[in-house]
Amino acid sequence: MNVRAATKGDLAAIAELFGSVDEAVRGRPSKLDADAVDGWLQTTSFDTNTWLVEEDGVLVAGAFAQLHGRRGVFAGAVRPSAQGRGLGGRLVDLAEARLADEGAERFHAWTVAGDAAADELVRGRGYREVRRFWDMAMEIRVEVPEDAQRPAIEVFREEDAYEFHAALEEAFDDHWEHQPEPFDVWWSRQRARSGYDPSLWFVIRDGAEIAAAVRNDSNRQAGGYVAALGVRSRWRGRGYGRALLLHSFNEFRRRGLTRVSLTVDAGNATGATQLYESVGMYVDQENVIWERLRP
């Protein structure tokens, strides 16, 4: 048994590992891919905060962890054929120890809803469920009718990056556990992404101000991915989120991406889940967040 840090070359293998758990729990093939894992790990230190467990050259378990303020977040997976051997507990120990060293005062663990083994593991260590997130999806076979009175939608311009970032930060400021990210850090991270494509980012303006914005990715989780959609508080209730969403759907379809997905807080207070359901999206997977205070 060998434990080592992950590398960028492991993204596809990590996706396959976590996908094996998804498939075992849900009974259908996972759409998790290397681009999605790259998104998960974009701000994670590979050398110190990732762990891969190999046996005879086969990846059988893995985990990663990251500190957000004083909150430590981690997720892990044990291949179904390797479960029952204590690997999950070992990964939790490694993640908690690293996060404690970094100053975490509480821990959040992510699991797939319905994963009984993971539930038993975290409950046995004193964790309690605090939130659920949904991966929502839909197929776009024909052009989606856009509202006749929709506001003007513009493609993002790099010279507006600071205002774009500020608009999304404001839109997400009242979301559960939102952790602000400085513009310089966010902008450097976005431009360094292998899938960076600002032609898939859109804004709605009110005069010179950006009122709403959406940041989309292509070729993630077997299609287009709505990575961030936000409407600033002063402009909510005007249909701007719906307009950006439908416009994104049609742009994905124009590029040959007929599946679209996103991740949303199931307890979102701004009505996001109702918006996504109203345009035909469905819950494709549910994830559970568990919390434990550091002793």
Residue, then its C-alpha position, 0 to 999 in steps of 0.5 A: m500500500n502506497v500513499r502519495a500526493a496527487t499531481k496534475g497528471d492524476l486528474a482523470a484517475i481521481a475522477e474515475l475513483f470518485g466516479s466509482v463511488d457515485e456509480a455504486v451509490r446511484g446505480r448508473p455511470s458517473k459523468l465526473d471528469a478530469d475538468a471537474v476535478d481540476g475545478w475542485l483542486q484549483t486552489t488546493s496545494f497538491d504537495t501537502n493537501t492531497w493523498l492518493v492510496e495505491e495498491d499494486g499500482v491501482l488507485v484505491a482511495g484518495a482525499f483532498a483538503q483545503l482551508h477557507g478562513r477557519r473552516g477546513v473542507f475535505a472530501g474523499a473516496v474509497r473504491p467500493s472493492a477496497q471498502g471495509r479496510g479502514l482506508g476511509g478513516r485513515l484519509v479522514d485522519l490525514a485531512e483533519a490533521r493537516l487542516a488543524d495544522e493550518g488553523a481550522e476551528r471546524f471541519h466540513a466533510w462532503t459525501v454523496a447522499g445515500d453513501a451509507a458507509a461514508d455516513e457511518l464513518v463521519r457520524g462515528r467521528g462526531y460529525r452532523e449534517v449541516r447542508r445539502f448541495w444539488d448537482m442539477a442537469m438537463e438536456i438541450r435538444v432544441e433551441v430554448p425560447e428566450d423571453a421576448q422582453r429580456p434585457a440586453i446581454e453582453v459578452f464579458r470583456e477582460e477590461d471589465a474583469y474587476e467589475f465582473h468579479a465584484a458583481l459576483e462577490e456581491a451576489f454571493d455575499d449572503h450565501w451560506e459559508h461564502q468565502p470572499e476571494p480577492f480580485d487578484v487571486w481570483w483573476s490569476r486563477q481564472r486565466a490560468r485554467s486550462g478551460y478558460d474561455p471568456s466568450l462563455w461569460f455574459v453580463i447584464r448592465d444597468g447603465a455603466e454597472i454590471a447588474a448580473a453575471v454568469r461564468n460558464d465552462s465548456n466540456r465539463q461533466a459531459g457538457g456545458y457547466v454554469a460555474a457561477l450565476g449571480v444577480r446583485s441584490r438591487w436588481r433581483g426580481r427582474g428576471y436577470g438570472r433567468a435571462l442569463l441562464l437561457h442565453s447560456f443554454n442556447e450558446f452551449r447548444r450552438r457549440g454542440l454541447t447538449r447537456v448542461s449542469l450546475t451545482v447549487d445550495a439546496g437551501n439557497a435563500t435567493g430562489a435559485t433552485q426554483l429558477y433552475e427547476s422552472v427551466g427544466m433542470y432536475v436534481d442529478q445528484e445530491n451531496v451532503i455536508w457534515e460538520r464537526l468542531r475541532p476538539 
